[in-house]
Amino acid sequence: MLYAIDGVSFDQDLLERLASEQDPVAQKSLLRATWYLMTPASMAALKAFAERPGVDPALASHANELRSSFSGLSFSFSNTETLRNERRKMMQRPISDEALIEFDSYTMKLLAKL
């Protein structure tokens, strides 16, 4: 996964691709990747996508669901940079169900900080 690449920023490219992509299957994947960024810009991009004229209503609904998925948030005293670094380290381990669950846990902690 791209999240494990230290010092490489693909955020802007991802957001631009989401704004221009026309294929519904690709849009759904881009929505999920955008959500995993956990930045104010990514949350704004999800909102803009959902409100864009002509977007498939199911995909607009999916974007809104991603934005509102606050259930199960766990509070953390760590700052966002620390959480992002820990999440990045998580994906440098061998891929496993446990690693992905822990990655999602850090993602939800980041969401709580936004």
Contacts in CASP RR format, 6 or more apart in sequence:
PFRMAT RR
TARGET T0000
AUTHOR 0000-0000-0000
METHOD contacts of the structure
MODEL  1
MLYAIDGVSFDQDLLERLASEQDPVAQKSLLRATWYLMTPASMAALKAFA
ERPGVDPALASHANELRSSFSGLSFSFSNTETLRNERRKMMQRPISDEAL
IEFDSYTMKLLAKL
1 91 0 8 1.000
2 8 0 8 1.000
2 10 0 8 1.000
2 33 0 8 1.000
3 36 0 8 1.000
3 87 0 8 1.000
3 88 0 8 1.000
3 91 0 8 1.000
3 103 0 8 1.000
4 88 0 8 1.000
4 91 0 8 1.000
4 92 0 8 1.000
6 88 0 8 1.000
11 37 0 8 1.000
11 39 0 8 1.000
11 41 0 8 1.000
11 42 0 8 1.000
14 30 0 8 1.000
14 33 0 8 1.000
14 34 0 8 1.000
14 37 0 8 1.000
15 34 0 8 1.000
15 41 0 8 1.000
15 42 0 8 1.000
15 45 0 8 1.000
17 30 0 8 1.000
18 27 0 8 1.000
18 30 0 8 1.000
18 31 0 8 1.000
18 34 0 8 1.000
18 45 0 8 1.000
18 49 0 8 1.000
19 45 0 8 1.000
19 48 0 8 1.000
19 49 0 8 1.000
21 27 0 8 1.000
21 30 0 8 1.000
24 56 0 8 1.000
24 59 0 8 1.000
27 49 0 8 1.000
27 55 0 8 1.000
27 56 0 8 1.000
27 59 0 8 1.000
28 59 0 8 1.000
28 62 0 8 1.000
31 46 0 8 1.000
31 49 0 8 1.000
31 59 0 8 1.000
31 62 0 8 1.000
31 63 0 8 1.000
31 66 0 8 1.000
32 66 0 8 1.000
34 42 0 8 1.000
34 45 0 8 1.000
34 46 0 8 1.000
34 49 0 8 1.000
34 66 0 8 1.000
35 42 0 8 1.000
35 46 0 8 1.000
35 66 0 8 1.000
35 67 0 8 1.000
35 69 0 8 1.000
36 107 0 8 1.000
38 80 0 8 1.000
38 84 0 8 1.000
38 107 0 8 1.000
38 110 0 8 1.000
38 111 0 8 1.000
38 114 0 8 1.000
39 114 0 8 1.000
40 114 0 8 1.000
43 67 0 8 1.000
43 114 0 8 1.000
46 63 0 8 1.000
46 64 0 8 1.000
46 66 0 8 1.000
46 67 0 8 1.000
47 63 0 8 1.000
47 67 0 8 1.000
49 55 0 8 1.000
49 59 0 8 1.000
49 60 0 8 1.000
49 63 0 8 1.000
50 60 0 8 1.000
50 61 0 8 1.000
50 63 0 8 1.000
50 64 0 8 1.000
50 67 0 8 1.000
51 60 0 8 1.000
52 60 0 8 1.000
69 111 0 8 1.000
70 111 0 8 1.000
70 112 0 8 1.000
72 108 0 8 1.000
73 108 0 8 1.000
73 109 0 8 1.000
73 111 0 8 1.000
73 112 0 8 1.000
74 105 0 8 1.000
74 108 0 8 1.000
74 109 0 8 1.000
74 112 0 8 1.000
75 109 0 8 1.000
75 112 0 8 1.000
76 83 0 8 1.000
76 109 0 8 1.000
76 112 0 8 1.000
76 113 0 8 1.000
78 86 0 8 1.000
78 109 0 8 1.000
79 113 0 8 1.000
80 110 0 8 1.000
80 113 0 8 1.000
83 106 0 8 1.000
83 109 0 8 1.000
83 110 0 8 1.000
83 113 0 8 1.000
84 110 0 8 1.000
86 106 0 8 1.000
87 103 0 8 1.000
87 106 0 8 1.000
87 107 0 8 1.000
87 110 0 8 1.000
90 99 0 8 1.000
90 102 0 8 1.000
90 103 0 8 1.000
90 106 0 8 1.000
91 99 0 8 1.000
91 103 0 8 1.000
93 99 0 8 1.000
END
